[in-house]
Amino acid sequence: MFWERFCSLCEREKIKPNPFGLKFGVSSGTITNWKQGSLPSAELLIKFAEYFNVSIDYLLGLTNEPFPLAKKDLATSDDAVRVLARERNLSERSVDWLNNTLDILEKTDEVKSVNEFKDLENKVIPELT
């Protein structure tokens, strides 16, 4: 899947894979290996994702959403949980648990004593079992 995505992105940028790879110090032999199923190093994946403005997950074929989520898309914990639930196919019960846990964790910033923290902890621990 990487090779197909990589070629498609190169085509979008109007550059062939070999010249593109050379810009990053990658030999044509390495690029041939990618064509045969090998993957670039994590360092190169990061560079390619930044260059093409896509996520590494997209490059690897783990998602069909090419663009990384912007922080503004996750303005609230509910937004973050909604995205996580969609990506991980979480049950409604898991979504509720995550939202409740995040609410409690947000309150830990307001905790002023060890006893207050223990009270919050006692609310979360039973939900885990």
C-alpha positions in Angstrom: 0.0 0.0 0.0 2.9 2.4 0.7 4.2 2.2 -2.9 0.8 3.0 -4.4 0.3 6.0 -2.0 3.8 7.2 -2.6 3.5 7.1 -6.4 0.1 8.8 -6.2 1.5 11.6 -4.0 4.6 12.0 -6.3 2.2 12.3 -9.3 0.2 14.9 -7.5 3.4 16.9 -7.1 4.4 16.2 -10.7 7.6 14.4 -9.8 8.5 10.8 -10.5 9.4 8.6 -7.5 13.2 8.2 -8.3 13.9 11.9 -8.6 11.8 12.6 -5.5 13.8 10.0 -3.5 17.0 11.5 -4.7 16.0 14.8 -3.1 16.0 12.9 0.2 19.2 11.0 -0.5 17.5 7.7 -1.3 19.1 5.4 -3.9 17.1 4.1 -6.9 17.8 0.6 -5.5 16.0 1.5 -2.3 13.1 2.9 -4.2 12.9 -0.4 -6.2 12.8 -2.2 -2.9 9.8 -0.1 -1.9 8.1 -1.0 -5.1 8.6 -4.7 -4.1 7.0 -4.2 -0.7 9.7 -2.8 1.6 9.1 0.3 3.7 11.1 3.4 4.2 12.7 4.1 7.6 10.6 5.9 10.2 12.8 9.0 9.6 11.9 9.1 5.9 8.2 8.4 6.6 8.2 11.5 8.8 9.9 13.6 6.1 7.6 12.3 3.4 4.5 12.9 5.5 5.6 16.5 6.2 6.5 17.1 2.5 3.2 15.8 1.2 1.2 17.1 4.2 -0.4 13.8 4.9 -0.3 11.5 7.9 2.1 8.6 8.2 -0.9 6.4 8.7 -2.1 7.5 5.3 1.3 6.8 3.7 1.2 3.3 5.1 -2.4 2.6 4.1 -3.7 2.5 7.6 -6.3 5.2 6.9 -7.9 6.6 3.9 -7.9 10.1 5.4 -4.9 11.8 3.9 -4.7 14.9 6.0 -3.5 14.8 9.6 -6.0 16.1 12.2 -5.4 19.6 13.1 -5.5 20.6 16.7 -8.4 22.9 15.9 -10.4 19.8 14.9 -10.0 18.5 18.4 -11.1 21.6 20.3 -12.8 19.6 23.1 -12.3 16.2 24.7 -15.7 15.2 23.2 -14.2 15.9 19.8 -11.1 13.8 20.5 -13.2 10.9 21.8 -15.5 11.1 18.8 -12.5 10.8 16.5 -10.9 8.0 18.5 -14.2 6.1 18.7 -14.6 6.3 14.9 -11.0 5.3 14.2 -11.0 2.4 16.7 -14.7 1.3 16.3 -15.3 1.7 20.0 -18.6 0.7 21.6 -21.0 3.3 23.0 -20.1 2.1 26.6 -16.4 2.7 25.9 -17.1 6.2 24.5 -19.1 7.0 27.7 -16.3 5.6 29.9 -13.7 7.7 28.0 -15.8 10.9 28.3 -16.3 10.3 32.0 -12.6 9.6 32.6 -11.6 12.7 30.7 -14.0 14.8 32.7 -12.4 13.4 35.9 -8.9 13.9 34.6 -9.7 17.5 33.7 -10.7 18.1 37.3 -7.4 16.8 38.6 -5.9 20.2 37.7 -8.3 21.7 40.3 -7.3 19.1 43.0 -5.6 20.8 46.0 -4.9 17.9 48.3 -4.0 14.2 48.2 -7.4 13.3 49.7 -9.2 15.1 46.8 -7.1 13.2 44.3 -7.9 9.9 46.1 -11.6 10.7 45.9 -11.3 11.2 42.1 -9.2 8.0 41.8 -11.9 6.0 43.6 -14.5 7.2 41.1 -12.4 6.0 38.1 -11.0 2.7 39.3 -14.3 0.9 39.8 -15.3 1.9 36.2 -12.2 0.0 34.9 -13.3 -3.3 36.3 
